[in-house]
Amino acid sequence: MSEFSLQTEIEVLETLADRSPCHVMEVAKAVDRHPITVDQTCARLYNDECICSLGRGLYEITKEGEQRLETEHRS
């Protein structure tokens, strides 16, 4: 995975940690990324169980996502 993708994942997780639940469009605006990029990032994070889908592009962070953020911030 590229550095850009990893950074985007962290930014998305940080945004969701601050304001869960949040829609993909709101996250895209907050992290200044294209909505498709954020949607793809959310799909990866969902597959990794770091976020959960509430339907219609609305996501919230999970405990796994919070733990991942803590790990990233310690690195």
C-alpha positions in Angstrom: 0.0 0.0 0.0 1.3 3.5 -0.8 2.2 6.1 1.7 -0.7 8.2 0.3 -3.2 5.4 1.0 -1.9 4.9 4.5 -2.0 8.6 5.3 -5.6 8.8 3.9 -6.7 5.9 6.0 -5.3 7.6 9.1 -7.0 10.9 8.2 -10.3 9.1 7.6 -10.0 7.3 11.0 -9.1 10.6 12.8 -12.1 12.3 11.2 -14.5 9.5 12.2 -13.0 9.4 15.7 -13.9 13.1 16.0 -17.3 13.1 14.5 -18.8 9.6 14.1 -21.1 8.8 12.4 -20.1 10.8 9.3 -21.0 10.6 5.6 -18.4 9.9 3.0 -18.9 13.3 1.5 -18.3 15.0 4.8 -15.2 13.0 5.4 -13.9 13.8 1.9 -14.4 17.5 2.6 -12.7 17.2 6.0 -9.6 15.4 4.7 -9.5 17.3 1.4 -9.6 14.2 -0.7 -11.8 13.2 -3.7 -15.0 11.4 -2.6 -14.1 8.3 -4.6 -10.7 8.1 -2.9 -12.5 8.3 0.5 -15.1 5.8 -0.5 -12.4 3.3 -1.6 -10.5 4.0 1.7 -13.7 3.4 3.7 -14.1 0.1 1.9 -10.6 -1.0 2.9 -11.2 0.2 6.5 -14.5 -1.6 6.6 -12.9 -4.9 5.4 -10.3 -4.5 8.1 -13.2 -3.9 10.7 -11.8 -0.5 11.6 -15.1 1.2 10.7 -18.7 0.0 10.4 -21.3 1.0 7.8 -24.6 2.4 8.9 -25.9 2.5 5.3 -26.0 5.0 2.5 -22.4 6.1 2.9 -22.6 6.7 6.6 -19.7 5.3 8.7 -18.5 5.2 12.2 -15.3 4.1 13.8 -15.0 0.8 15.7 -12.9 -0.1 18.7 -10.5 -1.8 16.2 -10.3 1.5 14.3 -9.6 3.4 17.6 -6.9 0.9 18.5 -5.3 1.3 15.0 -5.2 5.1 15.5 -3.5 4.7 18.9 -0.9 2.4 17.3 -0.3 4.8 14.5 0.1 7.8 16.8 2.7 5.8 18.9 4.8 5.1 15.8 
